[in-house]
């Protein structure tokens, strides 16, 4: 009798332990369901013992061995069907439970479901193609998170000709939230237009943003009051009608803002194809850059410059639960095209290579950008100090451009000349040999363009120029003979030059040598939800 009781108790304990462990099975997705983008595979939390883990297989192909994260009562494995490039159609998802025994993985259990992958099949494209258009609904506000990075590298011409790649140095990246608000909508000759308010926003949960200002290399705290709006009226394909940078006036009709630096983004929306398109279609596109004239920003009616590009409709896909069209725009220009363009060293005749790529996810039903991936690269010949004489350093910086009352200044986060500053990348970059430059795209009257130019020093806000320093010595040679820069005239508006450039150094025997400099700026813009 005692033996039977012991056996019964043992059976009870075994059953309880089994119930506590739970059944190893895929709870979600259910068999026969449709999945797209990231499929969450849910497995009961108590079904994987200590030391256990799972292997994931799709259509019999091994994907990964892991112990997933816990969410509530389940382990959840995120299967990114797009990143794994799973074809649309039937798919078998299988998870296998492994437990190590004697140093070897042992299969304990397995579970599988049959699903249907649908990342693009259900997005129907009309016979005549998709007509992609921005939709303007007054009051709609969309916020995008911009993540930006910059890098630069220098290599000798000989190494470049042999196919070498320059080692790169990355600078501090910047994250910036930008608001695109539709303040009004119009219909002009049957064409829809919208008035957009484009403005930088504070970081989430804070009353300031960390921004790399034009002409600087480190991020600084910018208050909410310093983030100014830019108004841009565009057509439903993204062409600029006009733009305006507002001036704040007080009740006495005088400039009511105290002296300060105002930051505003000049980041126009991408231009969409004019005609309906189908996957594989290619067309002559336009790529828009921001541009500001810092001497008269309030008089500008356009803050956009355009460069010719190649547009291609790659196809459709579901992204963040929205049916999207994928547009790929490219600009590529080589030495022959750019032989008369000023390069980083601002000397005509030096060759350069430029490549720009923009991959756009455009929500078809919402008429809005969901995601952008942009990469801009330029290779140019630049002069660096040789074993002897080198160029003297600038004799002084340029004073800040005065505001309308002579007290402050505006700094565009788009492109521009003195004070307009670099675009999305923020401030200057320093290459391995110490040359300073920034992102200032320029398109001349012949359609030629550059992306990056030698950076220009900028003085302090609202003050006169400061005295210039002596010219720097040649690298590896005797000290140069650069002259002391003269002091600029004091001006409350701060728009007088702070001094003239130092003269070329005289020491050393050999002159500067030319190197190939590769500069790259990239950013991702993602719609916040």
C-alpha positions, 0 to 999 in steps of 0.5 A, a space after each residue: 500500500 505504501 508503494 502504491 501511495 508513493 507512486 501516486 504521489 510521484 505521478 502527481 508531482 510529475 503532472 504538476 511539474 508538466 503543467 507548470 512548464 506549459 506546452 511549447 507551442 506557437 500561440 501567435 500567429 495562428 495557423 493560416 493567418 497573414 503576416 507582413 513586415 515584422 511578425 511577432 512569434 509568441 511562445 508561452 513563457 513557462 514552456 522554455 526551461 532554464 538553460 533552454 533556447 529556441 531555433 527559428 526556421 522559415 520554410 526549412 531554412 535556419 534563421 537564428 538561435 536565441 532566447 527571445 525577449 519576454 512580453 507579458 506571459 510570452 516569449 516574443 521573437 520578432 521575425 522581420 519578413 522584409 529584412 529577411 527578404 521573404 517572398 510573398 506567399 505561403 511560408 512555414 514558420 517553425 520553432 524548435 526547443 533546444 536544451 544543452 545536455 552534456 555540452 551538446 544541444 538536444 531537441 526537446 520539442 518543436 512547433 510550427 504554423 503555416 502563414 501567408 506572407 504579404 508585404 506587397 501583393 495586396 497593394 494594388 497598382 492601377 493599370 495606368 500606374 500610381 499617381 503619387 501626390 501630397 495631401 494637404 489637410 489644414 491642421 494636420 501635423 507630422 513630426 519627423 526624427 532626423 538622425 544625421 552622421 558625417 565622415 571624411 577621409 583623405 587619400 593620395 592620388 596614387 592610392 586612389 588610382 590603385 583603388 584604395 579607400 580613404 580611412 574615414 573619421 566620423 564627427 559627432 552625429 545629430 538628432 533633430 525633430 522637425 515639424 511639417 504642419 499644414 496650415 492651409 490648403 488651396 486649389 489653383 487652376 485645378 492644382 492642389 497646393 499647401 502652406 507648410 510650416 517647417 520648424 525644429 522641435 525640442 527633444 521629447 520631454 524637454 524644452 530644448 534641442 541639442 543642435 550642432 550650429 553652423 560653423 561649429 563642431 559640437 552640439 549646443 543646447 538650443 531653447 524652444 524660443 530659438 527654434 523658428 518656423 519657415 513657411 513654404 507653399 508647395 504644389 502637390 508634387 512638392 514644387 516650391 511656389 514661394 517661401 517666407 521667413 517671418 519677422 516678429 514685430 511687437 505691438 509698437 511695430 518694432 522688432 519685438 524679439 530680444 537679440 538672439 540666434 534663431 534656428 530654422 530648418 530648410 529641408 524641403 519635401 522631396 519632389 514626386 513624379 508628375 505622371 503616374 508611374 509603375 514599378 520599374 519606371 524611370 524619369 528625369 527628376 529634381 532634387 531640392 536643396 535648401 538655400 539662404 542668403 544670410 544678408 537678406 533672408 527676410 527678403 527671400 521668396 525662395 529658399 530652394 535650389 534644384 538639381 537634376 536627378 534620376 528618379 526610379 519607382 522601385 515598387 510597393 511595400 507595407 511599412 509601419 502598417 501603411 501601403 507605401 511606394 518606394 522611390 529611389 532618386 540618384 545624382 551621379 557626376 564625374 570629373 568631365 561633368 564637374 571640370 569647371 565646378 569649384 571644388 572644396 579648394 575653390 579652384 576651378 579645373 580640379 576634378 570631383 565626383 559626386 554621388 547622392 542617393 535618396 530612398 523614399 517611402 511614400 504612404 500612398 493612402 495618406 499622401 505623406 513621406 514615411 521614411 527617407 534615407 539620404 546619402 551624399 558623397 563628394 570626392 575632390 582634389 584638395 591641397 594640403 601642406 607639403 614638406 615645405 611651405 603651407 598656406 597661412 591660416 585665416 587672419 580673422 573670422 567674419 562677424 555674425 550677420 546682424 538681425 533686423 535690429 542689429 542685435 541678433 542673427 538667424 542661422 539656417 539649418 539648411 544651406 547658405 552662405 555666411 551665416 546660412 550655414 550647413 544643412 542637416 549635418 550641422 557644423 563644420 567637419 575637420 578632416 585628418 589634415 586639419 582642413 575645415 569645410 561644411 555642407 553647402 550645396 551649390 548649383 550654378 547657372 549651368 546646372 553644375 553642382 557641389 555638395 561640400 565647400 571649405 568652411 568659413 569662420 563665423 564670428 560672435 553674435 552681435 559683435 564686431 570682428 576680432 583680430 586675426 591671428 598670424 599665418 600658420 607655418 608650412 607643414 614640416 617646414 619653417 614657420 610661415 610668413 603670414 601677416 597679422 590680420 587687421 581688426 575689422 570695424 566694430 559694428 553692433 550688427 556684427 556684419 563687418 569682417 573681422 580681419 583679412 586672411 593671413 598670407 601664404 607661409 614662406 618657409 620650407 622648400 616644396 609646395 603643397 600637394 594634392 590629395 583626394 578628399 572623400 566627404 560623406 553626409 547621411 541622414 535618416 528621416 522617420 515619421 513619428 507615430 
